[in-house]
């Protein structure tokens, strides 16, 4: 797996946002988010066809998703993420906590399924 990761990984960007609450009594109305950090990490990225999504993420209808394989040491950054950019923007862990699918490969790598952010 180490050799495969070295040959086929590419850089993706992890966005960690900072929320600023302007009025503590109106928390839901006066929130503002700004980018605090952008971390580049290495990942193997593969698109998932919509037919396979029915089997990979049962009960959830997704438009477009990708499967990424990352090193386990980068999981802490993923858990703080609000957005993940891989040519398009995908929901991060904080915004998509109930829907992000994670599978451990071994002691060093984790597989994640990410959902694209819909621009309505």
Contact map, one row per residue, 1 for C-alpha under 8 A:
111110000000000000000000000000000000000000000000000000000000000000000000000000000000000000000000000000000000000000000000
111111000000000000000000000000000000000000000000000000000000000000000000000000000000000000000000000000000000000000000000
111111100000000000000000000000000000000000000000000000000000000000000000000000000000000000000000000000000000000000000000
111111111000000000000000000000000000000000000000000000000000000000000000000000000000000000000000000000000000000000000000
111111111000000000000000000000000000000000110000000000000000000000000000000000000000000000000000000000000000000000000000
011111111000000000000000000000000000000000000000000000000000000000000000000000000000000000000000000000000000000000000000
001111111000000000000000000000000000000000000000000000000000000000000000000000000000000000000000000000000000000000000000
000111111100000000000000000000000000000000010000000000000000000000000000000000000000000000000000000000000000000000000000
000111111110000000000000000000000000000001111000000000000000000000000000000000000000000000000000000000000000000000000000
000000011111000000000000000000000000000001111000000000000000000000000000000000000000000000000000000000000000000000000000
000000001111100000000000000000000000000111100000000000000000000000000000000000000000000000000000000000000000000000000000
000000000111110000000000000000000000000111100000000000000000000000000000000000000001110000000000000000000000000000000000
000000000011111000000000000000000000011110000000000000000000000000000000000000000001110000000000000000000000000000000000
000000000001111100000000000000000000011110000000000000000000000000000000000011001111100000010000000000000000000000000000
000000000000111110000000000000000011111000000000000000000000000000000000000000001111100000000000000000000000000000000000
000000000000011111000000000000000011110000000000000000000000000000000000000000011110000000000000000000000000000000000000
000000000000001111100000000000001111100000000000000000000000000000000000000000001100000000000000000000000000000000000000
000000000000000111110000000000001111000000000000000000000000000000000000000000000000000000000000000000000000000000000000
000000000000000011111000000000111100000000000000000000000000000000000000000000000000000000000000000000000000000000000000
000000000000000001111100000000111100000000000000000000000000000000000000000000000000000000000000000000000000000000000000
000000000000000000111111001001110000000000000000000000000000000000000000000000000000000000000000000000000000000000000000
000000000000000000011111001001110000000000000000000000000000000000000000000000000000000000000000000000000000000000000000
000000000000000000001111111001000000000000000000000000000000000000000000000000000000000000000000000000000000000000000000
000000000000000000001111111000000000000000000000000000000000000000000000000000000000000000000000000000000000000000000000
000000000000000000000011111000000000000000000000000000000000000000000000000000000000000000000000000000000000000000000000
000000000000000000000011111111000000000000000000000000000000000000000000000000000000000000000000000000000000000000000000
000000000000000000001111111111100000000000000000000000000000000000000000000000000000000000000000000000000000000000000000
000000000000000000000000011111100000000000000000000000000000000000000000000000000000000000000000000000000000000000000000
000000000000000000000000011111100000000000000000000000000000000000000000000000000000000000000000000000000000000000000000
000000000000000000001110011111110000000000000000000000000000000000000000000000000000000000000000000000000000000000000000
000000000000000000111100001111111000000000000000000000000000000000000000000000000000000000000000000000000000000000000000
000000000000000000111100000001111100000000000000000000000000000000000000000000000000000000000000000000000000000000000000
000000000000000011110000000000111110000000000000000000000000000000000000000000000000000000000000000000000000000000000000
000000000000000011110000000000011111000000000000000000000000000000000000000000000000000000000000000000000000000000000000
000000000000001111000000000000001111110000000000000000000000000000000000000000000000000000000000000000000000000000000000
000000000000001111000000000000000111110000000000000000000000000000000000000000000000000000000000000000000000000000000000
000000000000001110000000000000000011111000000000000000000000000000000000000000000000000000000000000000000000000000000000
000000000000111100000000000000000011111100000000000000000000000000000000000000000000000000000000000000000000000000000000
000000000000111000000000000000000000111110000000000000000000000000000000000010000000000000000000000000000000000000000000
000000000011110000000000000000000000011111000000000000000000000000000000000000000000000000000000000000000000000000000000
000000000011110000000000000000000000001111100000000000000000000000000000010000000000000000000000000000000000000000000000
000000001111000000000000000000000000000111110000000000000000000000000110000000000000000000000000000000000000000000000000
000010001111000000000000000000000000000011111000000000000000000000011110000000000000000000000000000000000000000000000000
000010011100000000000000000000000000000001111100000000000000000000011100000000000000000000000000000000000000000000000000
000000001100000000000000000000000000000000111110000000000000000001111000000000000000000000000000000000000000000000000000
000000000000000000000000000000000000000000011111000000000000000001110000000000000000000000000000000000000000000000000000
000000000000000000000000000000000000000000001111100000000000000011100000000000000000000000000000000000000000000000000000
000000000000000000000000000000000000000000000111110110000000000111100000000000000000000000000000000000000000000000000000
000000000000000000000000000000000000000000000011111110000000000110000000000000000000000000000000000000000000000000000000
000000000000000000000000000000000000000000000001111111000000011110000000000000000000000000000000000000000000000000000000
000000000000000000000000000000000000000000000000111111100000000000000000000000000000000000000000000000000000000000000000
000000000000000000000000000000000000000000000001111111110000000000000000000000000000000000000000000000000000000000000000
000000000000000000000000000000000000000000000001111111111100110010000000000000000000000000000000000000000000000000000000
000000000000000000000000000000000000000000000000011111111111100000000000000000000000000000000000000000000000000000000000
000000000000000000000000000000000000000000000000001111111100000000000000000000000000000000000000000000000000000000000000
000000000000000000000000000000000000000000000000000111111100000000000000000000000000000000000000000000000000000000000000
000000000000000000000000000000000000000000000000000011111111000000000000000000000000000000000000000010000000000000000000
000000000000000000000000000000000000000000000000000011111111000000000000000000000000000000000000000000000000000000000000
000000000000000000000000000000000000000000000000000001001111100000000000000000000000000000000000000000000000000000000000
000000000000000000000000000000000000000000000000000001001111110000000000000000000000000000000000000000000000000000000000
000000000000000000000000000000000000000000000000000011000011111000000000000000000000000000000000000000000000000000000000
000000000000000000000000000000000000000000000000010010000001111110000000000000000000000000000000000000000000000000100000
000000000000000000000000000000000000000000000000010000000000111110000000000000000000000000000000000000000000000000110000
000000000000000000000000000000000000000000000001110000000000011111000000000000000000000000000000000000000000000000110000
000000000000000000000000000000000000000000000011110010000000011111100000000000000000000000000000000000000000000011110000
000000000000000000000000000000000000000000001111000000000000000111110000000000000000000000000000000000000000000011100000
000000000000000000000000000000000000000000001111000000000000000011111000000000000000000000000000000000000000001111000000
000000000000000000000000000000000000000000111100000000000000000001111100000000000000000000000000000000000000001111000000
000000000000000000000000000000000000000000111000000000000000000000111110000000000000000000000000000000000000111100000000
000000000000000000000000000000000000000001110000000000000000000000011111011000000000000000000000000000000000111100000000
000000000000000000000000000000000000000001100000000000000000000000001111111000000000000000000000000000000001110000000000
000000000000000000000000000000000000000000000000000000000000000000000111111000000000000000000000000000000011110000000000
000000000000000000000000000000000000000000000000000000000000000000000011111100000000000000000000000000000001000000000000
000000000000000000000000000000000000000010000000000000000000000000000111111111000000000000000000000000000000000000000000
000000000000000000000000000000000000000000000000000000000000000000000111111111100000000000000000000000000000000000000000
000000000000000000000000000000000000000000000000000000000000000000000000111111110000000000000000000000000000000000000000
000000000000010000000000000000000000001000000000000000000000000000000000011111111000000000000000000000000000000000000000
000000000000010000000000000000000000000000000000000000000000000000000000011111111000000000011000000000000000000000000000
000000000000000000000000000000000000000000000000000000000000000000000000001111111000000000011100000000000000000000000000
000000000000000100000000000000000000000000000000000000000000000000000000000111111100000000001100000000000000000000000000
000000000000011110000000000000000000000000000000000000000000000000000000000011111111000000011100000000000000000000000000
000000000000011110000000000000000000000000000000000000000000000000000000000000011111000000111110000000000000000000000000
000000000000011100000000000000000000000000000000000000000000000000000000000000001111100011111010000000000000000000000000
000000000001111000000000000000000000000000000000000000000000000000000000000000001111110011110000000000000000000000000000
000000000001111000000000000000000000000000000000000000000000000000000000000000000011111111000000000000000000000000000000
000000000001100000000000000000000000000000000000000000000000000000000000000000000001111111000000000000000000000000000000
000000000000000000000000000000000000000000000000000000000000000000000000000000000000111110000000000000000000000000000000
000000000000000000000000000000000000000000000000000000000000000000000000000000000000111111000000000000000000000000010000
000000000000000000000000000000000000000000000000000000000000000000000000000000000011111111100000000000000000000000011000
000000000000000000000000000000000000000000000000000000000000000000000000000000000011110111110000000000000000000001111000
000000000000000000000000000000000000000000000000000000000000000000000000000000000111000011111011000000000000000001111000
000000000000010000000000000000000000000000000000000000000000000000000000000001101111000001111111100000000000000001000000
000000000000000000000000000000000000000000000000000000000000000000000000000001111110000000111111100100000000000000000000
000000000000000000000000000000000000000000000000000000000000000000000000000000111100000000011111100000000000000000000000
000000000000000000000000000000000000000000000000000000000000000000000000000000000110000000111111100000000000000000000000
000000000000000000000000000000000000000000000000000000000000000000000000000000000000000000111111111100000000000000000000
000000000000000000000000000000000000000000000000000000000000000000000000000000000000000000011111111100000000000000000000
000000000000000000000000000000000000000000000000000000000000000000000000000000000000000000000001111100000000000000000000
000000000000000000000000000000000000000000000000000000000000000000000000000000000000000000000001111110000000000000000000
000000000000000000000000000000000000000000000000000000000000000000000000000000000000000000001001111111000000000111100000
000000000000000000000000000000000000000000000000000000001000000000000000000000000000000000000000001111100000000111000000
000000000000000000000000000000000000000000000000000000000000000000000000000000000000000000000000000111110000011110000000
000000000000000000000000000000000000000000000000000000000000000000000000000000000000000000000000000011111000011100000000
000000000000000000000000000000000000000000000000000000000000000000000000000000000000000000000000000001111110111000000000
000000000000000000000000000000000000000000000000000000000000000000000000000000000000000000000000000000111111111000000000
000000000000000000000000000000000000000000000000000000000000000000000000000000000000000000000000000000011111110000000000
000000000000000000000000000000000000000000000000000000000000000000000001000000000000000000000000000000011111100000000000
000000000000000000000000000000000000000000000000000000000000000000000011100000000000000000000000000000001111110000000000
000000000000000000000000000000000000000000000000000000000000000000001111000000000000000000000000000000011111111000000000
000000000000000000000000000000000000000000000000000000000000000000001111000000000000000000000000000001111101111100000000
000000000000000000000000000000000000000000000000000000000000000000111100000000000000000000000000000001111000111110000000
000000000000000000000000000000000000000000000000000000000000000000111100000000000000000000000000000111100000011111000000
000000000000000000000000000000000000000000000000000000000000000011110000000000000000000000000000000111000000001111100000
000000000000000000000000000000000000000000000000000000000000000011110000000000000000000001110000000110000000000111110000
000000000000000000000000000000000000000000000000000000000000011111000000000000000000000001100000000100000000000011111000
000000000000000000000000000000000000000000000000000000000000001110000000000000000000000111100000000000000000000001111100
000000000000000000000000000000000000000000000000000000000000000000000000000000000000000011100000000000000000000000111110
000000000000000000000000000000000000000000000000000000000000000000000000000000000000000000000000000000000000000000011111
000000000000000000000000000000000000000000000000000000000000000000000000000000000000000000000000000000000000000000001111
000000000000000000000000000000000000000000000000000000000000000000000000000000000000000000000000000000000000000000000111
